[in-house]
Amino acid sequence: LYPPPRLTPVGVSPTYGFQFQLDSETGGHYIIQRSFDLASCLPFLDVANTTGTIVLNDPSAETNSSSFFRTAAAN
């Protein structure tokens, strides 16, 4: 049994925009969803976490200051 996937902010990079880390089971397949208003979420990334911890990027953070992210296991 694995703990639930967790997203953690890493920081902002001038090259990659907002960066956040996904910690999950090694080999897990996840959909990262983004929301601008916390009322509706849309798919943002489809990720296979081959190492258990990966850093993800949102390059639109420079023009979009209010984004919220969540993750769910992909089927």
N, C-alpha and C positions, 0 to 999 in steps of 0.2 A: 504494500500500500504506500503510495506516494503522497506527500503533502500537496495541497492545491498550488497551482502555478501562481507566481507572484511577480508583479511589475514594480520596479523601483526606479525613481529618477536618478540619472547619472549627472546630467548637466547640459549645457548648451555649447555646441561647437560652431565656430564660424564656417566650417566646411560642411558639416552634416546636420546642423540644426539641433533640435531638442533630441537628447539621447536618453534612452531608458533601458533597463536590463530586465530580461525575462529569466527567472529561475524556475525550473520545472524538472520533471523526470527526463532523464537522458533518452532521446529518441521520441519524445512526445511531439504531437502535431497539434498546433494551436491556431486559432483565429484571433488576431488582435483587432478589437473594435475601437472606433473613435467616435466621440460625441462632442458637439460644440455647445450643447445646452442641457445635458444630463437627462433629457427627455427621450431622445432617440439616438440609437447607436447604429453605425454603418461599418461594414467590414473595411479594415485598413490594411492589414498584412495577413498573409497566410504563411506560417512559420513551422519548420521542422527543427526542433531544438536538439541537435545532434550531440552537444556537449554538456547539456544540463544548465548552462548559463550562457546567454548571448546578449549582445548589445544591439538594440534596434534604434533606428533614426526616423525622425519626422522633419524633413527638410523644409516643410511649410511653416515651421514655428516662427520664423521671422515675420511673416505676414499674417499669422494667425495666433494671437496670443492666448486664446482660451480653448484649449483642447483637453479632453478627458479620455483616458484609455482604460480598457478592461480586456481581459483575456478569457477565452473559453476553449475547451478541448474541441478539436475538429472531429467530425465523424467520418 
